[in-house]
């Protein structure tokens, strides 16, 4: 049961990559591969073979880079930072002088100076080491900032380059080689060869199939200079930049430091979209790629959170249960025991979060916050001075736990008095209902978002392809 709950909890966390892994590799990729074959086979089995091979390489190659690229690059960069004598565990927000780096509440309680002074007298070896790391980062602030900027720039740029340019170029090169081989064998239907010649003739060879870097350059020049309607305003604006107008990265390190893994993946997805449109072999393929990537970004990063809110709202309105709490917490026996006895310790305001964590590192709340990655404790049990705590997010967790406690301790519409023990059956029954409702909400969310992503989006692409281009074959091939 615990394994099942842990799984449901993981895929229900819309700020992690777990639901993306389930939707992308487990559902979306195999479904799209099957649909690609079926759609192309309506016209030609041999074209379906080429389209399916391209789709398999594209889907699984992109997934591997997309899911593992950012963590892998960050890990390598962290080692380089450590080799410089600095610590990659230091959060740059603590050193950032930009007032927008953190909230006023956090700024008043957290910074390199505040943490160094606060933990200076602690004699635990791991605390002493952490404080020294913070001092080194402060003494070499500019170097640390540059390395942090470089780390996050590389973590986004390298996966984008691989997914948006290297992978499709390699995929197209393989297709060109195998397609030409099939042409020589007489396996490619003549209508596709004729369509290719007609297509090139009508466009004046302005947007031919890319077979080499030279062809790619010619296509780019024809698109960019030949038809000003296809221009990129952002590129035009860059032409007017003067040498002294250097780009500013002020606040970039703190901004990137505060992003979740999923938010970084969303940024790589945006870069992937630009890359795929830019490397498209034909204009119709560029249009379809634009629709596909835009739909994928919405259905991966926006729709699941909207669906989650709608489902939770519906459950609360229908059953009177607030399912906002993580399923693992609802199933935690110690948590339920503290709820029943009304001995659950929680910070009462956002301003109290830091003090509560420092004074109660062994409390259940502190342990749960650490498990969710909202705070980091050293082996000695002391809060890690190098790490930034987003007190707003931590207090939101406290409020969710408090709401659950109040609802679980309500009988016949009347909440029990403070300190009064609730019947075990009352708390357990409420927890079971809330856990069941939340689990159903998570699984429903995955089902809806996956169906939209793996079925509705591809079918929309196919319908658009048929409407605009009068073909069932992938636009890069026909």
N, C-alpha and C positions, 0 to 999 in steps of 0.2 A: 504493500500500500504506500509506504513512504517513497519508494522509487517512482511510483505513478504520480504522486503528489509533486515530487521534485521536478518531474518532467513537465507536468502541467504548469507549474510555477515558472519554469525556464521559458517555455514557449509563450507564456502570457506576459512576459516582461518586454514591452514594446520599446524599451530603451537599450536592449541587448541585441546580439546578432543571432540568438537562438531561434526566434520565430522566422528570421530571414533564412536561416539554414534549412528549416523545415519547408518553408514555402518555395525557396529557390531550388534546392537540390532534391528535396524529397517529392515535391509535387509539380512545380512549374516546369523544370527542365525535361523530365521524361514525357510529360503531357505535351509540351510544345514540339518535341521531337516526333512524337506519333502524329500530331496534327499536321506538321510540316510534310511528312511523307504522304499522308492521305490527301492533302490539298493539292500537292504537285502531281500525284499519281492520277488525278482526274484528267490531266492532259498527256502526261508521258511518264512511263516507269523509269526510263533512264535519267530524265531530269529530276525525278523524285529522289533517285539515288544520290545525285550530286547535291541537291538541296538538303537532304537529310544528313549527309556527311558534314556539310558546312554547319548545319544547326547543332549537331552533336559537339563538334569542336568549339563552336561559339558559346554554347550554353555552359558546358562543363569547364572549358578553359577559362571563361569569364568568371564563373562561380568560384573556381579555385583561387584566382587572383583577387577577386572581389572580397572574399571572406578571409583570406589569409594574408593579403598584401600589406594592409596597413599595420597589423600587429607584427609581421615579420620585419618590415622596414624600421618600425619604431624600436624593436628589440636590438637590431644591428646598431642603430644610432645611439641607443642607450649605452651600449658597450663602448662606443667611441667616446661618449661623454665621460664615462667612468675612467677610461684610459687617460683622459686629460687631467685626472686628479680631482674631478668634480663628481657629484653624485646625481645620477639621473632620477633619483627618488625625490629630489627637491622639486616642489611645485613652484613654477615661476610666478604665480599669482602673489606669493608671499614677498616677492622682491619687486613687483611691478608698482611703479609710482603713479600709474594712470588711475585716476579716481573711478573710472568705469570698470576696473578689473574685478571689483567685488562690491557687494552692497555696503552701505554705511555701517550696518550692524556688524558685518564680518570684519570690515576694516578697523573697527574700534577694538576688536578682540584678536585679530590675526594679522601678523606680518612677520618678517624675518626678525626684526628687532624685538617685537613683543614675545615671540616664541623663544628666542635665545635667552632673554632675561627670565622668562617664566620657568624654563627647564634647566637653567644653568647650574642650580644647586643639586640637581638629582644625580646621585652617585651610581646609578645603574649603567653598566658598560654600554648597552645598546642606546641609551638616552644620550650619553656622552658622545658617542659616535655620530648620532643624528644631529646633535647641536653643532658639532665640528663641521659636518657636511653643510649645514645651513650657513655657518660662518664663512666657509670657503666660497660658497655660491655668492654670498653677499660681497665678499672681497673681490670676486671676479665677475661682477654682475654683467658687464657688457659681453664678455666671452660666453657666459652661460646663456644670455639672451640670444646671441647669434647662433649658438649651437641648438638651442631650443627651436628657434625659427627654422633653422636648416632641417632639423629632425621632422617637424610637422609638414614642412614644404615637400620634403622627399617622400614622406609617408603618403601624401596625396598624389604628388606628381608621378612617381614611379609606377604605381598601380594603374593610373590613368593612361600613361604612355603605353604600358603593356596591353591593357584591355582595349584602349581606343585606337591604337595605331599598330603596334607590333602584331598582336593576335589577328586582327582582320586582314592585314597585309599578307601575313603568312598563310592564312586560310585561303585568301583569294589566289595566291601564287600556286597553292596546291590544286585548287579548282582549275586554274588555267592549264596546268600541266596535264591533269587527268581528263579535262574536257577536250583538249587538243588531241590527246591519245585516242579518245573515243570518236572524235571526228575522223581521224585517219582510218579507224576501223569501220567507219560507216554506221556507227551506232546512234549518232545524234540525228533526230528527224530533220529533214531539210527545211521545214518551216521555221525552225529556230535559227538556222543559219541565214535563211532569207530575211527573217525579221531583224537579225543583227545588221545585215547589210543595209536594209531599208532604214533602220533606225539611225545608223551612222550617216547615210546619205541625206536624210531629212534634217539632221542637226548640223550637217556640214562638218561632221567629225569633231564637233565641239565638246562632246562628252562621251568619248569612246570607252570601251572596257579598259580598265587599268591593267596593263601587263608588265609595266616597268616603272622605275622611278621617273624616267623621262616622260612617259605618258601621263603620269600623275601630275607632274609639273605643268605640262601642256594643258591638261584638263583644268587645273587650278587657275591658270592664267586666263583661259577662255571663260571660266565662270566668273572670275573676279573682275577682269578688265573688259570682257566682251559684252557682258550684260549687267549693267549697273543696278538692275533690280535685285540681283542676287548678292549685293555687297553686304559686308559685315560692318555695321556702324562702329563697333568697338575697335576693329582694325583700322578703320578710317581715322578715328579719333587719335589713335596712337601715332599716326604719321606726323601729327603736329607737336609731339612731345619734344622738348628741348633737352639737351644733354644734362642740363643742370636740374631738370625736373625729375629727380630720382623717386622711385616709388617708396612710399612710407610703410613700414611694417610696425608702426607704433600700436601697441595693444594686441598684435597678432599672436604673440606667444601665449598671453593670458587667455585670449579667445579660444585658441586651439586646445590649450590645456584643459579648459572647462567643457570641451565637447565629449559626448559619450562615444563609444565605439560605433554605434549605429549612425550617429550624426556624421562621423568621419566617412563612413561608408556611403552616406547620402551625397557627400561632396565628391567622392570618387565616381559615383553614379552620374553626377552632372557632367563631370569631365569625360566620362565614357560616352555620354550622349553626343557631346561636341565632336569627339573623335570619330564615332561611328558615322555621323552625318558627313563629316569632312572626308572620310576615306571611302564613302559610298562610290560604287562603280558607275552608277547612273543616277539621273535626277529622280526617277521614280523610286529607286532604292533609298535615296536620301530622304524622300518624303516619308516612306514607310518606316525607316529607322527613327526619324524624328517622332512620329506618332508612337512607336513602340517604346522608346526610351522615356518619353514624357509620361506615358501610361504606367510604365513600370515604376517610375519614381513616386508617382502619386499612390499607387496601390501598395507599394512596399513601405513607404515612410509616413504617409498622411492618412490614408483610408483606415488602416488598422486602429489608429488612435481614435478616429472619429467613430468607428464601429464600436470600440470598447466603451467609449463614453455613452453612446446610445443604448447599448445593452445593459450597462450598469444602471443607467437612469430608468430603464424599463423594469429591471428587477426590483429596484427600490420602490417604484411606484406601484407595481403589481403585488409584490410579496412583503413589502415593508422591511426588506433586508438591504443593508449597505454592503455590497460585495467588493469594495475598493481594496481591502487588505489582501496581501499576498497569501495564496493557499497554504504555503509552508508555515506561516505564522498561525493561521487558523487551526492547523493540525498539531501545533506545538503543545504538548501536555503541560509543560511548566507555565506557558503563557495562559492556558485555560485555568490552571489552578490559581494563578495570581489574579485573574479576572474574577474568579468565584469568591476569593477571600478579600477582594478589593485592596490588594497590596501591590498592584502594578505601579512601578515608579516610572514617571515620564516627565520630561521638561514641560513647564507650564507656559512658556513663551519662547519665541525665537531667540530673544536676548539671553535666555538661560541655557541654551543648548550646549555651548562650550563648557561652561561651569559644570553642568550636569555630567557631561562625558568625562571630564577630568576627575570629578569626585566619585563617580560611579562607573568605573570602567568594567566592573564585573556584573553590572546589572543586566537583566535580560534585554532591555532596550538597547544598551550599548553593544551587546553581542550581535543582536539582529541588525543594527545599523552597520556594524563592521562586516557582517556576512553579505550585506547588500552593496558593499563597496562605498558606503557613504562616509565612513571614517576608518582610519587605520590605527591599530594599536601595535606597539612593539611587544616582544616576547615578555618583557618585564611587566606588561599590563598598562604601560603609560602610553597616552596618545602620541603618535609620531609627530614631532615638531616640524618635520619636513613637509608634511601633507596639509593641504588646504581642506577645510570642512565647509561645505555649502550648507549653512545652518537653515536656510529656507527649506531645502529638500529633507533635511533631517527632522525638522519640526513638522513637516507634512506627514512623515511616517508616524511621528508621535500622535498627531491628530487622528490619523486613521486607526491607530491602536486604541486611542481613547474613545472614539466613536463606537468601535466594536465592543469595548468593555461596557459602555453605557447601554447599548442596545441589548447585550447579552444579560445584563442585570436588571432588565425591565420585565416585570410580570403583570399581565393584564393591564398594560398601559401605564403602570406605576413603577418608577425606578426605585430600587432599594436604597435605603439610607446609606450614607458614607460609612464604611467599615463593617456594614452588615454582610454576613456571608450569604451567598446565593446558593440555592440547591444545585447540586452537581448536575442533576438531570436537566435543569433549566439552561445552564450554560452549555452543556454538551449538545443538547438538541438544537440550540441556536447556532452553535458552531457547525454542526452537520448541515443544517439548512444553508448557511452562508457559504460553506465550503462547496457544497453541491451546486449552488447557484453560480459561484465564481468559476468553478471548473467548467460548467456548461457554457458560461459566457466566453471563456477562453477558447474552448474547442469550436464554438459557433463562429467566433471571430476568425479563427484559422480557416475554417471551412469556407466562409463567405469571401474573405480576402484572397484565399488561394484559388477559388473558383473564378473570381474576377480576373486574377492575374494569369492563371494557366489556361482558362477557357474563353472567357468573355473578351479579353484583350486580343488574343490571336485571331479569334473569329471576326472581330472588328477590323483587324488588319486585312484579313482575307477578303472581307466584303468591300473594303475601301480599294483594295488592289483590283478586284473584279470591276468595280464601278469606274475607277479612273483609268486603269490600264488594260481592261478587257482580257485579263489573263489569270490563270490559277498558279502559274509557275512563279517561283521567287523572282523578284524584279532584278536581282543582280545576275540572273542566269538567262532570262528570256529576252 
